[in-house]
């Protein structure tokens, strides 16, 4: 009986230490967020080309959409979190489809119907999506808060914000109305192609890692680092919002 109580106490101490470690990482992440950055940059020659187009240009917009997704570190972090513990192909397809549906809807609605949103707030929520999925992978909701949110609904909701992140970037540019629907549909298809390429890379890396003995051993710390990355993204955008507001 005493041995059982001792083991329970050790488990509580272990969980407490892990939680303290996560909180320290989160605090450091926010502290280093000292300057605003955009999670979905569209700059230089790409921005110049998009603003110079006057008519349908499906090929270039397809390429830009794919490039934008493959280089979108915020979306890649979220994708890693979503796929981290998905072993069955059916589950991978389900969750990726939810992300795809979410960001496709808000990307097209945001640009074609000019639905406005503050880009700093949107990108801060995108950072929160990374924090959420990492915390979920650590079984944080049940372990520390005593409940488990609907993961599919959460992934779909955050997917909507990821799409708005893309939309707010394009809204900052002067887009010609001539051929806009064709170009935005092409851009969205390119985003999906980029997501498939990123998905393949993440799945290959995770599948290889899962064959190693250290996968489950280091899963908690890995997601803690992922969570810290999400807090960094949030911190940058919150600082940017405050600086912009002042």
GIWO-V71860 format. One record per run of one state. SS is the DSSP state (H for helix, E for strand, C for the rest). FROM is the first residue (numbers start at 1). TO is the last residue. If there is no record, write none. Layout:
BEGIN
((SS	FROM	TO) (SS	FROM	TO))
END
This chain:
BEGIN
((C	1	1) (H	2	32) (C	33	43) (H	44	52) (C	53	57) (H	58	70) (C	71	72) (H	73	83) (C	84	88) (H	89	112) (C	113	118) (H	119	137) (C	138	139) (H	140	145) (C	146	150) (H	151	171) (C	172	179) (H	180	210) (C	211	213) (H	214	245) (C	246	246))
END
